[in-house]
Amino acid sequence: MKLRTSENIKKFRKEKEITQEQFAEMLGVSCQSVSRWESGICYPDIELLPTIAKILGMSQTGYSKYETGEKNDRSDAGTAG
């Protein structure tokens, strides 16, 4: 399972035509912080998540959607078929 936080923040920020510098200023963080989030080096502070969601016009869970990379639901793993 791979969290897609970094990809989603970058995608929605670009869709809104907001630069990293502008986004950082809106959030009161450094542009280096935004760059690290979008690179997947680290994640934003949990207290910033509602503000990020509001600025980017997304749900608070929208930026943390994940990919499992698997085609089948593994909830039935180990059961006889």
Secondary structure, 3 states (H helix, E strand, C coil): CEECHHHHHHHHHHHCCCCHHHHHHHHCCCHHHHHHHHHCCCCCCHHHHHHHHHHHCCCCCHHHCEECCCCCCHHHCCCCC
